[in-house]
């Protein structure tokens, strides 16, 4: 197995990162509902999987919202 590539991205507070395999139609990201984008990561992944999963392929969705730092 090849060594995984990693990337580090600075994220503004409140940002949610969504990664998915090709079993999820990327159409969801073209005009996502503001309601869906405000969902907690667990519900966001469930919604994207439910509405945009290909029935002919496996699918994985990962959503992460980093903790906000309090100063």
C-alpha positions in Angstrom: 0.0 0.0 0.0 1.4 3.4 -0.9 2.2 5.9 1.9 -0.9 8.2 2.4 -0.4 11.8 1.4 -1.3 14.4 4.0 -2.2 18.1 3.7 -2.6 20.8 6.3 -5.1 23.5 5.7 -5.8 26.6 7.9 -9.5 26.7 8.6 -11.5 29.6 9.8 -13.5 29.1 13.0 -16.8 27.3 12.4 -15.7 25.7 9.1 -16.8 22.2 8.3 -14.7 20.0 6.0 -16.5 17.3 4.0 -14.6 14.5 2.3 -16.3 11.8 0.3 -15.6 8.9 -2.1 -16.8 8.7 -5.6 -19.8 6.8 -4.5 -21.3 10.2 -3.5 -22.5 12.4 -6.3 -20.5 15.7 -6.1 -23.7 17.5 -7.1 -24.4 18.0 -3.4 -21.6 20.6 -3.2 -22.7 22.7 -6.1 -25.6 24.4 -4.3 -25.8 22.9 -0.8 -28.8 23.9 1.3 -27.9 26.4 4.1 -29.8 24.1 6.5 -27.7 21.1 5.6 -24.5 23.1 6.1 -25.5 24.1 9.6 -26.1 20.4 10.7 -23.7 18.8 13.1 -21.1 16.7 11.2 -22.8 13.4 12.1 -26.1 14.6 10.6 -24.4 16.3 7.7 -22.8 13.0 6.7 -26.1 11.1 7.1 -27.9 13.7 4.9 -25.3 13.7 2.1 -25.1 9.9 2.1 -28.9 9.5 2.1 -29.6 12.0 -0.7 -26.5 11.7 -3.0 -25.3 8.1 -2.7 -24.9 6.1 -5.8 -26.8 2.8 -5.6 -24.2 1.1 -7.7 -21.1 2.0 -5.7 -19.9 2.0 -2.1 -19.8 5.4 -0.4 -18.0 7.0 2.5 -18.5 10.5 3.8 -16.4 12.2 6.5 -17.3 15.6 8.0 -15.1 17.4 10.5 -15.7 20.7 12.3 -12.6 21.6 14.4 -13.2 22.8 17.9 -13.1 26.5 18.3 -10.3 27.8 20.4 -11.4 29.9 23.3 -8.9 32.5 24.4 
